[in-house]
Amino acid sequence: MHIKNRGLTLLLSVSALAGAAEPDEIVTDRPDFVESSNVVGKGRFQIETSVAQERNKADGFKDRTWSTPTLLRFGVSDTLELRFETDGRMRATSDNLATGARVTENGYADVALGVKWHMADENGWRPSLGILAHADLNTGSAAFRAPGNGGSLRLAAEWELPDEFSLGVMPGLAWQRSEEGGRYTSAIFGVVLGKGWTDRFRTFVEYSAPQIARARNGGSVTTFDVGGAYLVADNMQVDAAVSRALNKNTPDWSWTVGFSIKF
């Protein structure tokens, strides 16, 4: 009996050590539009930063905008995190194709402060759920500043599917000001299908609609996105994505290359 007890104790100890040694892999909210339902964890800090460009040609002008989207996340608890988000340093150029004249603007984007609450783990057909609330502050340079403060509320739902596939859906609402100073509400929607090819590499295809609004409020902005992410280490990720406009209100093409690290 004594030998059996020692053997059982050893087995439990090995199992506990194996569980403790499981990697705490980074889970990011990029490069896809649909946010993860997960948070970073109590006391953890995560940086997600990138370089991005939008390109558009319309009405005799060719426009290009460079930005440095950055998201900072800090875990208050195992289910709640604080967030600071901005498109960072901006540079926009507009070329008049008829005259050859170019206008260039440099500056900084607005910032958003927010929280994410992981409200439920996946259980059967119930998805993993997270709620995100952000306050958008018009703090940027004049060329890139929104007409007024705004905000958004989004629900992130995720399912793990067979054969290393995953599905994410994100509906939401945003409150903004128009150029004339009036307030309006727009909808947000995104759906992403992901595929894990190895323990470190995943890809995705996605439909994203950051804004679904009436024409007088700028109309809808919709894209088709493809991209991938690679874990360089358990706490470090590199990624890239390309987006193609699905309507005339959206920049023709955009791309991003990013780096994320968790502490």
N, C-alpha and C positions, 0 to 999 in steps of 0.2 A: 504494500500500500504506500509506503514511504517513497519508494522508487517511482511509482506511478504519479504521486503528487509532485515530485521534483520534475518529472518529465512534463506534466501539465503546466507547471509554473514556467518552465523554460519555453514551452510552446507559446504561452500567452505573452511572455516577454518579447519573443521574437516577432510575434504578430503586432504587438504595440509599437516596436521599433520600426517595423515595415510601414505601419500606418503613419508614424511621425515623419518618415523619410519621403512620403509622397511629395512630389514637387508642387510648390505653390505657384502655378503658372499664371503669367499675366493674362488678363482678359481686358481688351480695349473696346472703346466705342468708335474706333476707326479701323479701316478706311471706308467702310460702308456707311450709308446715311442712317440706317436703322440702328438705334442704340442697343447695347447689351442690357439685359435686365439685372445683371450682377453689379455689386459694388466692390470696392477695392479691399475692404476688411478693416477692422478696428486698428487705428494707429498707423495704417499704411498710407504712403504718398505715391502718386503716380503722375508722370508727365507724358503727355501725348502731343507731339509737335510735328510739323510738316512744312513742306513748300507746296504751293498750289498755283495753278494758272487757269484762267478762263479766257476763251477766244471766241469772238463773235464778229460776223460781217453782215451788215444790214444798212439799208438807206444810204449807201455811198460812203460808209465809214467802216474801218477795221479797228476793233477794240481788243485790247489785251489787258488783263488785270492779274498782277502777281500778289500773292498773300502768303502769310506764314501762320496758318491756323494752329492754335495751341489750346490744349485743355489740361487744367491742373485739377487733380482729384485727391481729396483727403478723407480717410475713413474715420468718422466719428464713432461708429459702432460696427458690428458685423452686418447690419442691415441698412445703415445710413451713411451717406457721404456728402461732403460739401464740394462745390464745383466752381471753377473760375474759367471762363471760356472767351476767346477772342480770335479774330482773324489776323491779329498782330500787325506787323509792318506791311503797308500796302504800297503798290505802285501801279498806276493805270495810265495807259497810253491810248490815244485815239487818233487815227490817221484818216484825213480826208482824202479819199481815193481820187477825187477830181482835181484837187489843187496840190496835193502832196503835203499839205500842212499837217503838223503834228502837235497835239496838246498832251502834256505829261503832268500828272498829279502824283505827289508823294505824301505819305502820312501814316496815320494809325487808325485801325478799325475800332468800333465800339466794343465794349466788354459786356459779358453776361455773368450774373451770379446765380447759382442754383443749388438745388439739392436733388439727390436721387435716393429713393427708398425701395429696397428689395423686399417686396411684400409677400412673396410666396415662392417656394421651390417647385420644380416640376413634379407632378404626381399623376401618373397615368396619362389621361388625355388633357389634364389641366396643365397649361404651360407654366414655365418660370416667369414671374411677373415683377415688373419694376415700374415705379411712377417717377417722372422727372418734372420738376417745376423750375422755371428760370425767369429772372427779371432782366430784361435787356435795357442797358443804360446807354443813352446817347452821349458817350464820352469821347468819341473819336475825333480825328481831325475834320475840318470843315468839309473837305471833299468826300469823306467817307462816313459822315455822321448821319444817323437816321433822323427823320423829322421830329421824333420824340421818343420817350421811353415806351417800352412795350413789355411783353412777357409771353410765356408759352407753358402749356401743360400737355405732357405726352405719356402714353402708356406703352411700355415695351413688353412684348410677349414672345417667348422662345420655346420651341420644341426640338428635342433631339430625336432624329429619325433613324431608321435602319441604314446600314451601309455607310455610316459616318456622314450622313446628310443632316442638315439642320434647317429649320425654318424660323424666321423672325418676322413679326408684324408690329408696326408702330403707328397707331392713329393718334391725333392730337389736335389742339386748337392753339392759335396764336392771336395776340391782341397787339395791334400796331396803330401808328398814326400815318395818315396820308400826307402828301406834300402840302395840301391845303390846310392841314392842322386837325382834320376830323379823325375820329377813331373808327376802326373797323376790325372785324374778326375774320380770320381766314382759317382754313382747315390744313392739317398736316397728315400725310400718309406715306408709308413706305412698307415694302415687303421684300425680303431677301431670302434667297436660297443658297446655303453654304454647303461645301463639301470638304471634308478633311481627307487629304491624300496620304499623309503620314502623321506621326505624332507632333510634327513641327510645322507642317505646311498645309494651308487651307486656301481655297478660292471661293468666290461668290459671284452671283448675278443678282441684279436688284432693279426694282422699279422704285423711284423716289419722287415725291411731290412735296418739297419744302413749303410750297404755298399753293393753296387752292382757293382762289378768290375771284370776285367779279372783275370785269374788264376795267371799270372805273378805279379799282384799287390795285391795278397792275396785272390782273389776270393770273392764270395758273402757271407755275414753274414746275416742269416735269422732266425727268431724265431716265435713261437706261444706263446702268452702271455695271462694270465688271472690274474685278480686282483680286488681290491675294495678299496674304500675310505669312511671314516666316518667323518662327521663334529662334532667335540667335542663341538665347539662353532662356532659362525658365522665367526670368524677370525682364526680358528684353525682346522687343519685336521690331522688325522692319516691314513696311507694307507699301503698296502702290495700288492706284485705281484710276480708271478712265471713265468719263461720263459723256454721253451723247444726248443732245437736246431732243425732246419729243414734240416741242411746239415752238412757235416763233417768239414767245416771251422769254425763252431760256437761252443763255449763251450756247453757241453751236457745240463747242467742245470744252471740256475741262479735264484736268489731270492733277494728281497729287502723289507725292512720295513722302513717307513719314517714318518716324522713329519714336518708340515708346519705351519707357523704363519704369519699373516699380521698385520702391524702396520699403 
